[in-house]
Amino acid sequence: MCHYTTTPVPFQLKLENCTLTDENTVTVTFNGTPNYYDSTVLGLSGTGGNDTAVGIVLGDQSGQKIALGSPSAAQQLQNGANTLQFSAWLDDITRGWDIITPGDFSSVANFTMNYQ
C-alpha cells in the first residue's frame, strides 16, 4: 500500500504591539472538525480528497505534528511584533486503503493562544 502526503505549506500568525510583562512565551492550540479516522488532524469537506481518507495535518515551526486540541511547543516572544511559524499539509489518513479523489475541499481551524 502507498502512503500519500503533500509538501508542507508554511503559514504565520502575526502578533503586533506586544507588551510583555511576566509572559514571554506562547503556545497555540488548534481546534476544528476532526478527520473521521484520525481525530488529531482536520477533516475536509467538499468534493476532493475523499473527505474521510485525507486530513490536514498542522505542524509547528520545526515541522513536528501538532495534534488538534494539544498545545504547540512554546515560542519565544519579544516586545513589539512577533511572527509565529507553522505549516500544514495533506495526509492520506487511511494509508492507501481508501480512494483519494481530485476536487475542491475546505477545512476551518480555530486557535487559542496561551501566554506563559
Beta strands, then each sheet from edge to edge (+ up, - down):
strand 1: 9-18
strand 2: 25-32
strand 3: 45-46
strand 4: 54-59
strand 5: 65-66
strand 6: 75-76
strand 7: 80-92
strand 8: 105-106
strand 9: 109-115
sheet 1: 1+ 7- 4+ 5-
sheet 2: 6+ 2- 9+
sheet 3: 3+ 8-
end
